[in-house]
Amino acid sequence: MSRIDVCVAACADLFLGSGEILASPMGLIPQLGAKLARLTNEPDLLLSDGEAYLLGENGIEGWLPYRKVFDVVAHGRRHVVMGANQLDRFGNQNISCIGDHDKPTRQLLGFRGAPGNTVNHRTSYWVPKHSKRVFVPRVDVVSGVGHDRGFHHVYRVVTNLCVLDFDTPDGSMRLVSTHPGVTVEEVLDNTGFPLDIGEAGRTREPTPRELELIDKLDPDHARD
Ligand code: F8G
């Protein structure tokens, strides 16, 4: 078992208890997580390919074009796992640009579905390289909306080091668990703002059955 398998299982756990909702995992690790969840605890999860189809174990199992995605977004029965170039302690996300908005040093993806996602339904983030470059005191521009800007449900952040949530009185970020082999200090050293470390535990290891499934889902180890 490697660290990345722990990350995949942590992404699967994002969907625990979801039932029949649309999972929209962006990127390989969240995708493996959502597929793993569907094969284990959450058989009713609907998996989109991020474009126009619903995917099952045996290929395409439904048609979900853009306009229908927007219906689902507005209805709220969806959980998206997005990426983030920057995230602050209230879960504001930036995937749009770096630097002064009038003259950015880097133009990134744009706002995409992030604002609508965060105001309509549960949103989580996957950060493959936990660093102070990503976990910043203040994002340069808000793409995904955080807890200090109204009532939203930014649920969790899974990184290569730990799992974080916002289950604090003011909705600021809290350390839920560090992955096996990672210390709390390592997380704090790589986070650009104070973090509630409460009673942080250890992220669970995937079961032997889950490891088998992860290998089946990703036989070439693209996850590494
Ligand atoms: C930085 C930083 C930083 C990057 N600080 N510099 C530099 C300083 C870096 C590089 C350069 C580029 C529902 C829905 C939608 C839809 C539906 C509606 C969504 C219609 C679908 C289509 C749509 C949004 C989904 C995601 C994003 C997933 C990732 C990426 C990434 C990396 C964002 C993390 N902090 N950061 N730089 N999308 N992608 O040194 O400099 O900038 O850097 O939900 O879309 O529209 O709506 O981003 O950047 O979730 O997670 O991987 O752009 O690849 O290459 O790292 O090298 O050029 O010098 P990236 P990267 P240089 S929902």
Residues whose N, C-alpha, C, O or C-beta is under 5 A from the ligand:
A	BS01	F8G	M26 G50 V80 V81 M82 G83 A84 N85 Q86 I95 I98 R106 L108 L109 R112 G113 A114 N117 R133 V134
